[in-house]
Amino acid sequence: MNIRLAILVPFLAGLGACMMPMPAQQGGNTQPSGGTGPGTIGSPPPSSPGAPMGPSASNASQGPTAPAGPSTVSVDIRSDCPKTVKVFYGEKPKFGSGTYSSVESNSVSSHQFGGGDMFWIVDDSQNGVASVTVKPGMNEIKVTSDCTHLSAH
């Protein structure tokens, strides 16, 4: 076991020397870096012989950005129903994870959703009656006056 480790460690360390440099970003400096050592295209030459080579901070900031996470959508939940309605915040009432709650008659409340979250009207047995999927730009979900439908805008 120790012999394998003694062989593996230098091998893995040598792999770093085989890595290919990244191509220059568009609009960057395409002139060679100069000096006696190998340069990175688009990088300024090192200020001293012992300075580390590699992309500068300005080049690193030009790289790809991380994808944006799910957006948060603030939605007013309005009820035109004359009675309190049971609701579910989540993907699947009765079988999925989420939160049960209720919406009072003729009321307005605000709720924070992630884009793609779902809102449901449920019956007394927690079965889904009506649902809407929240999308960015949505600002209101309304329980209609018949207490069994939703409208969203």
ABEGO torsion letter per residue (X at the ends): XAAAAAAAAAAAAAAAAABBBBBBBBGBBABBAEEABBBBBGBBBBABAABBBEBBAAAAAABBBBBBBBBBBBBBBBBABABBBBBBBEABBGABBEBBBBBBBGBBBBBBBBBGBBBBBBBAAGBBABBBBBBBGBABBBBBAAGABBBBX
